[in-house]
Structure formats: C-alpha cells, structure tokens
C-alpha cells in the first residue's frame, strides 16, 4: 500500500525504539512477551536482523474518521414504489490496514462464500503520525490505547479451539465531520444525538471539525436522589475556537416528566455541562424542551467539552422518595454475544440508563475455565425497551427455545439490584449457553424474561442468534509455519463449490390423487384463490395436505386443486377423494409445470418488498449467474456485458443480472413486475429454499403494512402480549407527539411479526399457516379482502409436486 509505505518511511522506527536491544537483555520475560505481542515481536526481530531497515510497528492506523451516509431504500409494491426508510439491513464499513482481526478474517471467509459486501476504504495521511516521531511517551500512550481496543488475534490454531474469543476490533463509537462556514448537522451513528452548527459559525474560508462521542457510563455525581441521567455522557470536540456563533446539542432522552401538576412543578429535564470528563458539572439554562427531546445552545466553547442530560427535581416531597417518582422512565436492554456462535458461548444481558444502545460492546470480565479472558468485542443481537416507574429489583431469565441448546443451570436466572439501576451505569449479567450432544451447529431463538420481583409485571422478548462460524478447517490445517504468521496480507484461498442447477422441464404434472365434486359451488362475488366447480367434476389434488383459511364467512379446511387449468382451494367436505386409477375423465384437471409455476407465483404481483433486501438475499443464495440469466431471458449475456466491478465474485454477477432485470421491469411497468418474474425464475432453477425465505419475508412485511394499528389485536392473539409489551414495541417509533403516526404503525407491527416468526426457525409453512389462522380470527379480518397470504400457502404446498414433475431425477443423479 503506497500510503502505508510512505508512513513507514516518514517515521524513523528503529530510532524511536533504539534502546529495545538493551531491554531484551535485562528483561527475563522478553522472550515470552515478544512471543505473544506482535508489536514487540517485530521489534525483537529487527534487533536480530540488522538488514531489516523497513519496519511497521503500527499494524493499524489509530485515527479513523467515520463517514455517515443516510441511505434510503424503497419498499416496492406492485402498483407503486413506496419510499419508506429501510428497516432491515445496515452494512458496516470494513477496516483497511495490513493487519486484520479474526472478525475481519471470518468476514473474508464469508465473502468467499458469496456474501455481497463492499469495503469502504479508510484513509489517513503520514502527517497524522509525525508528532509521534520525537515524543516517545505520546507514541507509547497511542500504542497502549490502540492495543486495548484492537488486539491481534491471528493465532489460528488457538482460534480453532475457541474461535468465539478471538473476535475483537475497535469499538469506540464516535464521528468526526468537517464543516465550512455554511454549517450543518452531525449525528452520532445509530443514535438520537445530534450537533447542529448554524450558518456563520466560522468565517468564510475556515473550517470546523466537529467530533461527537458517546461514553456509555454517565458521571456518578449526576446520579443521586434529586438527579438521574437519561443520556450517555457526550464528548464534543471542536478544532476551531475562532467562532462567532454557538452550536446546538439535540438529544432524545429515555424519560419524560409525568403530566400531574406536582411532577410538572418539582421536576424538569436539564443539561449538565463541563470542560472535564470527571466534572464538576454545571446546569445550563438555555434549554428548549419538547416532549422527550431537549435542545441546548452551547456558547462556552472549548476544544473538548462534556454534556449529559438528566432529570432533576428541586426537592423530594412525600410520598415521592426520589426523582424517579416524578417521571415516566424507559429502560433499555441489549443482548450481546459473539459475531458467530459456537458449541459454548456467552450472551451478555445489559441494562442501560439511557436509550442509546451501541451496536458493539467491549466486554472486559468474561471468564472461561475459571480464568479471566482479555477484553472482547460483542455484537448486539437484540434490544428491548420497557417502562420502569421506579428503581426496583429485577430478575433476568434466558430460556432456550431450541432443544439442542441450553443455558448453564446456575446462569438460568440472575438478579439486578435497584441500587445498581440508580447509579445510571451499565449493568451486565452473563449467561453461558452450550450445545447438547454432537449435533450440527445452527442458529436458534431464545426467550429473555424480565420480572419485577415485588410485582407480577413481566416483560419478555425473543432473540435470534447469529449463524455458526464458517468452516475454517481448510485454513486451520495449513503448515505450521503459515499458522504462526502475525499478519494476513491477502484473503485466504478457498474452494468455491460448483453447483449445477437442474434443467426445468415443461411437461404435464404427475398427479396421484383426485377429488370428485359432491356439489356445485358458484360464487356471485368471485374470491381469489378459491375454485368454482360443478357437481361431478374431477379435480386434481396437488397433495393431501390441508390448508386452513377463511372462505366467504367461515374458516374451513381446503385442498389445493386444479380444474380447467386453474389452481385454487376446494373445500374438503365438498369432494370425495379418489386414487388415480379410480379417476374416469381427467382432461379438465391437467396442467403443465410452466402453468403451475406462473400461477403459484401470482401473489407476488401484489406483495410489498424491500428491493435492497431481495437483491442481497438472492445474490447470497444463487451460485450460478448463467443459470439465473438463462431463465430470466438473458441467455445471450456473457462476461463481456459486466462492468469491471462485477467480475470478481459470483455473487456480484448474480446481483448484476437481478439489477438488469429490475431496470427492464421498471422501464415497462404496465406489463412486467419485478418480484413476480424473479420468483418464477427461481422456481425454474429449483431454488425452493430461497423462494420460501422470500415468501415469508414479503408476507410478514405486507401483513405489517396491511394491519396498521390493528397489529395490537393480532399481537394479543398470536403471543398474548400485554399492553405494556405492545407499548414497548411502539416506543422506538414514537414521533414528536409521543405516539406512533398512523402511517408509521407498520414498523412496530413488523418488529413484532419478525420476532414472532423467528421462533419457528425454518418452519416457514407453520409461520404462514399460523399467521393466516390468526388474521382470520380477528374482529375485522384483513384476509377477507387481502387474499395473497392464502396464495402464498398454495405456493408452499405445491413445491413438492413441482419438483417431482419439473426436474428429472436422472439428471440430478
């Protein structure tokens, strides 16, 4: 790397550490230290080899600038494309540098397994490092700070025994933005913490670098009987103090004052400010408060400043005992764990005194085999918020919903004292999971229960673990001299599996079961996906599984049948089931495999979807771009049609094909529908698992949009949620008026349905059927008009007969 070479040459590293050789002679632990510390190892090696004039001590650059981009995805629907904020996936920027942590290493493995992520290069200049050249103490502190946050974890042999403990990377969440005299806004990623810089803050031609950082544990001095913090400690840095205007800090907090007159008089939201992290803090007067958001004008500017938002009471008047009695306080909890699960791993339950829940958390007190482990970085697996009127003792339980996993007996239930909540600091409890027997590793769902010990109130939510770690055996078993390398300069070579997709055959369906109609059924008001027939008609039945769905007024059991080239449901009580040999005339019930695929995909013409999610899901799961291009009608496409950026990975070629089809459909909206044509194509290359996943995802999203505020009734029927639990789903989506806007009500509905469906694992049929039954039983069922869920049930029930008829077994063999 040219920048790194320049950096190495600009700093005289052997001069900075010229006394290292004498240290090695007097320090009896030098050999062991250099063996475990890659930085010291390089120094020791340089002293043994005088010809090694170029030496990089810093394995990674310690100064990073975070760039925030606000991307919006479209929720595409059949008739139009809705521009709604993306709620699913957020891609994180990968770190550049000559050394990679094991998390990066495993990400490289993921990329080789068709994950279509793109790296965002980070840049720094050699001038950033020149101040270290003549200041050994400054360099030492920079190195120690960086070492604490980012350990080198490249001992692959050790990683093969317990890869979960080698997943570390820098977790300091901060953002730095450079603004000119026109001003602007800076937001801390994944938070409601903003800095607004007005126009004219600095002179024309000058710049202001604004840094924003959240320190999770607020100052203890601001948490007492009269005061309680409701935000993290915010560190604000400015590069230019030659200013003519102040700046504004805006924070959405985790509490609001109760509406009764006494609380309104006794308590208020305030901002404490200091030029030092430890204080003392003073109360700022120029604050503007609206609902749960506070905006503060900062005029006493410094290069480094600290602010924290708190609830403060003028005094405590009985029966109140502390400031909590005057406010509605929301408590946020996060479940953290390793990036990949393993046969034995630890999940960490964390309570925050504010509503900022970081995506990564450094855990310093992990123990394994009775020994303390070095600090590790855990990922956020799930989060939840609930109302807690006052500090109370809590009981926390984690319960595995999968029989293949269990929580260690002594870890199944733990308590958190109310005194710990009063401090405002993070409170953590660890739960050790382990796999039973020698089964194959897989993700699973577990239940988190939070009980208030002195009442019957229970809050619970489900969390889905990440996938197991990718198979690393091909890398772990490399020669010993390669395992001991301290630096990975290129991605490991992996064998890419070759998958041959079967050839779709357009031929008549092979049907073994028929039904004879016992009565005539003709409807004045036609109902989608329900067959009409005359008495004596012979109907081909596509399997013997029954579907439960609402008819005209009642919920009934149905078979999936074919009559006069149309697929639909027939009431079980209206037909007599017969064998193929007993059927007399089957001409009206014949259907080709091509017609079957085109009809069972019809629901996707009216389902809502998120294009970016569909694109990434398909590109991750299809391993032959030519096979997909052929069934989409792009058989003429060759590698020459791809841009330079699309020729490296198969996943990117697949994505390019999908994008091409999306563009063509968009150009001809009246005749072509993107999702429908994509599903038809995937069925024709026998990607039934992928189709099932897309079916479940789009049905859940469309159901959430259709339900709106009626999701509350559904939540009571499906999961017996209490009003408090329903409120907890809605709190993250409250608008400025403290409630969820009607047009945004699909968001808590989606959060609930996604969490509920995760409990089923791979049981997509059960998810669709149970959702259909629950929607049918509502007071005003949306399924009376919206029948696409019924169509999706027909789709999943026809997959077996499609595979049996459309794909030759001889060819598969």
N, C-alpha and C positions, 0 to 999 in steps of 0.2 A: 504494500500500500504506500503510495507516494507521500501522503501526509504523515504517516507513521515513520517512514524513513527520515523525513525532514525533522520530525520531532526528536528521533533518537540522535540525530547528528547535531542538533542545536544544543543539546544538554550534555555536558561532559560527565556522564555517569561514573566512569572509573574515578574521576576526581572527587565527585561527591562522596563516594564510599572508598576513598583511598586507604582508610585505616582498617578495612574489613579483614585483611590478611592477619593483622596482629590480633584482632579479636578472636579469629578462629583458633589461634594458638593457645589463648588463655581461657577460652570458654569450653569447659568439659562437655557441654551439651550441644556444641556446634554441629556435630555430625547428625545427631537426631533432629535438631532444629532445621537444618538445611534439607533433610530428607522429607520433612512434612510441609515445609514452607517453600513454595515455588519461587518466591521472590528472593529469599536468602539462598536458595539452591543455585539460582543464576549468578548471584554474587560470588558464591564459593567456586562455582565453575570458572568464572572469569579470572579468579586468582590462580587457579590451577593451569589455565591456558592463557599465556600472555599474548597469544596471537589474536585473541578474541577482542577486537577493538570496538566492535559494534555490539551493544548490549541494551536490550529493552527491559528496564526494571518494571515500569508500569505496564501491567498486562492489559489494562483497560483504561480509558480516559475517565478521570474522576469528575469532569464537568459536563453536564448534559443539559440540553435545553429542550423542554417539552413543547411540542407544537400541537395546538388544539385545532382540530378541524371539525366543523359541525356538518355532519353528513346527514342527509335525509333520504330515506328510502320510500318507495311508493308501495302502498298496499293496492295491488292491482285487482280490480274486479272485472267481471265480464263486460258490463256495459260501459264502464268508465274506469279511470285510474284515480284512486283516492290518494291525495298527498298527505299521508299521516306519518308522524315521527316513527322511525324504526324502533321496535321494542325488543328485538331479539339479540342480534349478534353485534359485538364490537370487536374489531380487530385491533390488536395491540402492536405497537411498533417494536420490532426486534432490535436488539442492541448489536452494534457493529463492534469490531475490535479483534485483536489477534487471539485472544483467549475467550473461550466460551464456557459458561456454566453448564452443568448437566441438563438443566431445563432447556437451554438452547440446543444442546446435543440431542435431546429427545425430540425437540421441535424439528430438527433436521431429519430425524428418522420419520417423523410424521409427514414432512414434505415429500420424502421419497415414497411415502405411501399415499400419494395423491391428495394431500391437503393443499388447497389453492391459496396460500397466504403469500403476501408480498412483503418484503422487508423495506423498512424506511430507514435509509442511512442517516446516521448522526454525524455531524461534522464539528471539529474543533480546530483551532489553529495553534501553531507552535508558540505564538506569543503568549497563549494562555498559561504555558508552563515555564516561561523564562524566569519568573520570580522565584522558582524553586531552586535555581542553579546555585545561588550563593547563600541560600538560607536552609541549612540542613534541618533545623528544628521544624520549620514550616513544612518541608518535604516529609519529615517523619510523621507529623500530625496528619497530613493529607493521606499518606500511605496507610496509617493505622485506621483512619476513618473509613477509607475505602475497603480495607481488609475486613472491617467489622461488618460492612453491608454486603460485600460480594466476595465470598470465599471461593478459592479454586477447588473444584470438586471433580477432578478428572481421573481419579483412581478407579479405572473401570472394573477392576477385579472386586474391589470393595463394593462398588455400586451394584454388582451382580448379586451380592448377598442381601443388600437392603437399599434398593435404589430410591426409596422414599426419602431418605435422609440426605440426599445429595442435590436437592432441588433448591438452590439458593440463587438469589440475584438481588440487585439493589432495589429497595422498596421505599425510599424516601419520596413521598408523593409531593411534588412541587411543580410549579410552572413559572417560566420567565418569558416576558414578552417585551419587545422593543417598540415604543410608540413615539410618534413625532408630535408636532405642535397641534395636530388635529385631534389628539386624544384617542379614546377608545375604551374598550372593556376587556378585562382579563378574568377568566373563570377558572377556578381550580377544577381539574378533571373529576367527573362523577360526583359533583357536589353542588350545593346551592350557595356557594361562597364566591362573591364577585367583587372586583375592584373597578370602579368607573372613573376614568380620567377625563376631565372636561376639556373642551377646546381652549387652547391658550394656556394650558398648564405649564408648558415650557415655551421658550421663544422659538420663532421660525428658524429652522436650520439645526436646532438642537434636538436631542433625543432623550427619552426617559425609559430606562429598563426597569420594569416592574416585576418583582418576584413575589410569588404567593405560595405559602406552605402551611399545611395543617399539622399541628402537633397534637396527637390524639389525647394525651393526658393533660387536662387543664390545670392551672395553678391551684394548689391546695388552699391558698389564702383566700380564694374567691368562693370556697365552698364551706359554708357554716350554717347556723340556724337561720340567719337573715338573708343568706345569698346562696344561690345554686347555679352553676354554669350550665348552659344549654347549647353550647357550641364548642368545637375544639379550640385550642389556643392557636390563633392565626399569626404567623410570622409574615410581615410585609417588608420587603426590601426595595429601596429606590437607589438608582445610580446617580441621579442628578438632583441636587437641592436648590439649584437656581430656578425657582418656580415662582409663578405669580398667582396660581390658583391651588386650592386644596384638592384632595381626592375623596371619593366616596367609597365606603365599605358597605356592602349589602349582604346580609346573611339571613337565610331562612332557618328558624330555630325549631327546637323539638318541644315547644310548650307555648301555651297562651294563657293569659290571666282569665280566671273564671269571671262570668258575667254578673255575679251578685255584687251589690253596691260595696260591701265591706272589702271584698277582694280587689275591686277596682281602685279603692282608696289606698289600701295597705300595700299593694304590690305593683311592680312595673318591670318592663324589660329594659335593661340598661347595658351599656358597653363600658367595660373596664379597659384602660389603655396604659401601656408602659413602654419605656425605651429599653428595658431589660427583661429578659425571659423570666427571671425569678421575681420581678417586681421591684419596688412597690407599684401597685396598680391604682390609678385614679379613675373616677367616674366621669365620663364625658356627658356634657349637657345637650349638645346639638344633635339629637337623635330624632328620627322620624319613624314611627311605628305604624304598620298596617297589618292587622291580623297576626300572623306568625312570622312576619318579615320586618327586619329592622334595617334602616339605612343611616349611617353615621358619616358626618363630614370630618375628615382628618385634616387639621390645619398645622398642628405642631409636628412638622415632618422631620424625619431623620433617615439616615441610611438604613437602619434596622429598627423596626417597631413591632410591638406585640399588642394584640387585642383579643378579647374574649367576651362573648355575650352571656349575660346571666339574668336570672330572675332575682330581684332584690325587694325585700319587704322593709318598710320603715320601722315597724315593730311587730311583735307577735302578740296578738290579742286572743285569749282563750275563747272558744275551745281549740283554736289553732295551736299547734306545737312547733311548727317550723314553716319555712316559706313554701314548702310543697303543698300545704293546705290551701294556698291561695291560687293555685294554678292547675290546669289540665296538662299533665306531663306525659309525653310519649317516650317510651323506652325502646331503643333499637337493639336488636341482637343479630349477630352474624355467626354463621358456621363456617369454619376454616379447616382446610385439610391440604394434603399434598396435591400436586398437579395431576398425578396418576395414583391410583390405588394399588395396593399390594396385599399379599396374604395377611399381613399385620400392619395396621396403620393407626395413627391418632387423629381424631377430629377434635377441634377446639371450639367450644361454645364461648362466645364473647359478648358481654353486655357493654354498650357504650352509653355515656351520659349525654349524648347528642345524636343528631340524625345523620352524621357523616360516617358512612361505613366504607372503609377503603377496600379496593379490590384485592390487595395483598397485605399480609400482616407478618411482621417478623416475630417469631416465637422463640423465646430465649430459655425456657425452662422445660423443654422436652427431655424426658428420661427414657432410656432404653436399656433393659437388663440391669436396672438399678443404678446406671451411670448417667450423668448429665450429658446431653448432646450439645454440640455447638449450635449457635442460633441458626434457624432455618426459616425460609420464607414460605408461608402457606397461602393458598388461593382461597378466595371467597366462593363457597359452594352454594350458600343460600342465606337469605336475610328475612327479617320479620320485624314488625313494629306492633306495639300494643300499649294501651293506656294503663298507667300505674298512678293511682291518685296520691299515694304517699309511699315513702320507703318502707318496704316490707320484706320479710324473709321469703326467699323463693326456693322452690325445689325443681331441679332440672333433671329430666329423664330423656335418654336417647334409646329408641327401640328399633331394632332392625325389622323391616318388613319382608326380608328375604331369608328363608330358612338356611341358606348357605353361609350366612354371616351372623355373628353375634357380638354383643358388647360385653367386654370383660365384666364378670359378676360384680366386683367391687366398684366398677365405674358406671353401673347402670343408673344410679341416682345420686345426685350431688346437690348440696345446698349453697346458696349465696345469702350472706347476712345483709340486713338492711343498712348496717353501719358501712359496709363496703359500697353500697349504692349512693350513700350520702356524700362520699368523697368526690364523686363525679369522674373518677378514673375508670379505665377499662377494668372489667372483672372477667377473668378467664377460668374455665373449667375444662379439663381434658378427659376425653373418652377414648378408650382403646378398643378398636374393632379387630376381629380376627376371623379368618375363613375356616369353616368346618370341613375337615377331610381334605382330599386332594382333588377337588373339583376344578373345572376350568374357571379362571378368573372372569368376572363380568361386573359391570356397574350395577348398582342396586339402589333402592329407596329406603330411607329410614325416617322415623317419626320423631319429632322434637316436641316434648311436652314441658310447659312451664306452669307450675302450680304455685299459687299464693298460699302459703302454709296456714294462715289464720282465716282463710275463707275458702269457698268452694270454687272460686274462679280458676278456670283452666284455659290456657292459650296453647294451641298446637299447630304445627305446620310440618309439611313433608319436605325433605331434601333429597335430591338425586346426586349420587357421587359421580365423579368423572370416570372415564374409561380406565381400564388397566394400562400399565406401561407397555409400550410397544415391545415386541420380541427383540431382545438385544443379544441373543446367543451367538449370532454370526459375528458380532463385533467383540463380545467378551472373550471369545476363544481364540483371539488372534495371538501371534507370538508374543512372548513376554516382553521383548524389547520395545514392541509397539504399545503395549499396555501401559508402560511406565512413562510415556511421553507426557510432558506437562502442558502441551499446547496442541490444540487441534486447528490446523490451518485450512482444512478443506472438509467438505461433507464426507462422511463415511460412505463407502461403496456398498450398495445393497442390491440384491437380485430383485428386479421388478417382475412380479408374477405375470405370466402370459395367460390371459383369459380369452377363450374363444366363445363368442356368443352364438347360440343356436339359430338356425335359419327358420324364419317364420313361414309356415305353410298355410295357404288359403284353401281350406277344404271343409267339407261338411262336418259339423260337430258329431262326435260319437256319444250318443245318449243311451243310458241303460234303463232309465225309469221314466214312466209316463203317467199321466193322470187323465181320467175321463170326467168331463164336467157333468155334475149331477143336476145342475140348474142353469138357467140363463141369467147372466149378470150384464146389464147395460146401464150406464150412469148418464143422467141428464147433464150433470156438471162433471166433465171429464177430470180425472185425478191422475197426475203424473205418476208413472211407475206402477200403476195398478192395471192389470189386464182386464179386458172385457171379452166375454165368450158366450156361446150358445150351448144349450144342453146337448150332450153327446160329442162335443168337440174333444179331440185328443191333443193334450198339451204335453210337450216335452219338459221334464223336470230336470233342472241343472243341479242335481244333488239332492240329498234328502234332509239337509239342514234346514231348520225353520227360522224365519225372521219374525220378530215381534215389532209391530208398528201400528200406528193409528190408521184406521180406514176412513169412512165418512164421518163417523162419530165415536166409534169404539176402538179399543186396542185389540188386535187379533193376531193370530199366528198364520204365517203365509209361507208358501213355497215359491222359489224363483222358477219361473216357467217361460216357455217360448211358444207363441202361437201367431201364425200368419206373419212371420219374420219380425216379430216384436217381442222384446224381453220385458217382463214385469212380474208382479206378485199376484198370486192366486190364493184365495182363502182356503186353508187346509180342509175345512169342513165341506167345501163345495165340490171336491173332486174325490174320485176313487183311484188310489194308486195301483198301477199295474206294472208288470215287467215288460221288457222289450218284446219278448215272444208273444205276449198277450195283445199287444197293440195291433189294431187292424189297419188303419189308414194313418200314416204319419207324415204325409206330404205337406200338410199345413204347419207342421211343427219343426220343419227342417230349417237350419240356419248355418251359414258359413262362419269360419273363425274370424274372417275380416269384419263381417257384420257384427259379430259378438263384441269384438274389441271396440268398434266405433260406437256401439250402443252403451256398453257399460261405462265408457268414459264420458258420457253426456253430462253428468253432474258437474264436471269441471268447467263447463261453459258458464256456470253461474256461481262458482265458488270464489271467495276472496283469498288473495295470496300476497306474500311479500316477495317481490321479484328477486331481490338480492339473496334471500334465504333459499329460494328454489334453485337459483344459479349455483350457489356454493354446495348445496346438498347433492345436486346432480353431478357436478364436476368432481366431488369427492368419491362418488359411488359408481361412476361409469368408467371403465378402464380401457375402452377402445373407441377412439373418436370416429374411426372409419365406420364402425358398425352403427353408431348413432346417426352419423351423417347420411348413411345409405337409407335408413328407414324414414328419415326426415325429408328425403327427396334431394339430398345434396351428394349423390353418388359421384358426381363429376369433380368434387372438391379434392384437392391434393395439397401436399405440404407447401407448395408454392403460393397457395392462397393465404397462408398465415403471415402475420406480421412477425418481425424479428422477436418480439417479446413473447410470442406464443409457441415457440418451437422447442423449448427446453423440457417441459413436463407434459405428460399425457393429460393431466387434469386441466391445464390451461388450454390445450387443444379442444378438449370437450367443452370447456367454458366458451371458447370462441365459436364453436358450432351452435351452441344454445343462444348466444348473443345474436348470431347471424339470423337464426330463426325468429327471435324476438323482433328484430328490426323489420323483417319481411312481414310478420303478422301486423306490426304497428302500421306499416305502410298500406295495409289492406284490411282495415278493422272490420269492415262490413262482412267479409267472407271468411276471415281467419281469426281464430282465438288461440293465443299462445299456450296456455296451460292445457287446454284440451288436446292440441296436436302433440304436445310433449308427452302427455300420459299415453296416448295411442302409440307413440314411437317406443316408449319404454316397455310397454306391454309386448310389442312386437319383437323386442330383443330379450324377452323373458326376465326383465328386472322387476320381479314381483315384490321383493322386499322393499325396494326403493319406492315403488308405487304405493305400497301400504303405508310407508312413512309419510310420503307427501299427502296421501289421503287423510291420515289422522291430523297432520299439521294444519291443512287447509280447512278441514271440518271444524276443528277447535277454534280457529281464528274466525271463520264465518259465523259459527254459533255465538261467539262473544259479541260480534258486531250486530247480529240479529236480536240478541237478548236485550242489550242495553241495560236499563235499570232492573229488568226482570231477573237478572243473574242472581240477585239476592234470594229470590224464591227457589231457584234451581240449586243454589248452594245449600240451602236448608234441606232440600230433598236428597241431594246426592251425598253430602258429607255431614249433615246435621250441624252445620256451623251456627254458632251463637251470634247475636247481634254485635258483640264485641269483636269476634273473629272476622265478621264481614267488614266491620269498620276498619280493622287493621289492614285488610286488602285495599281499602279505598284511600286510606290516609296518604300513601305516597303519591297519589294522583290528585290531591286536593288543589283547587285553583286559588286565586287570590281571595275569593269569598269564603274560603274554608270548607268548600264542598266540591264534589266531582261534577264538572259540567256534563250535561246530558250527552253531548257528542263525544265526550271522553270516557263514558261509562264502560265502553268495550275493554278498556285497559285493565281495570280490576277484574272484570269478567274473564279476560284471557289469562291473567295471572292465576286465578283460581282453577280454571279448567286445565291449564298446563300442569299445575302442581298435582291436581287430582289424577290426570291421565298418566303421569309419571309413575304412579303407584302400580300400574298394570304391567310395567316393563314392556315386553314385546307383544303383549296380548292386545293387538290392535282391533281384532274383531270384538272382543269384550268391551273395549273402550267405546266403539261405535254403537254397539247394541245397548249398553247401559245408558249412554247419553241419549239415544233415541227413546228409550223407555222413560227416562226421567223427564225429557222435554214433553213427551206425550201426556204425562200425568199432571202437568201444570194447569193452573186455572184457565188460562187462555193460551193453549199450545201454539207455539210458532210453527210447529211441524204440520199444522193443518194447511198452511199456505206454502211454507218453505219445505219442499219435499226432497231436497238434494241429499240430506242425510240418509234418507231411505234409498236413494240411488247409490250412495256410497256403500251401503250394506249389500246391495245387489252386486256391486263390483267385487267386493272381497269374497262373496260367496260363489262367484263364477271363476275364480282364479284357477282352481284345481282342474275343472273341466277344460278350460282354455289351454293350460299346459299339456294336458293329456292329448288334446286333439291337434294343436298347432305346431308342436315341436316333436320331431321324430326321435324316438329312443335310440334307434340305431345310430343316428348322427351324434347324439350325446356321448354314446359309448366310444 
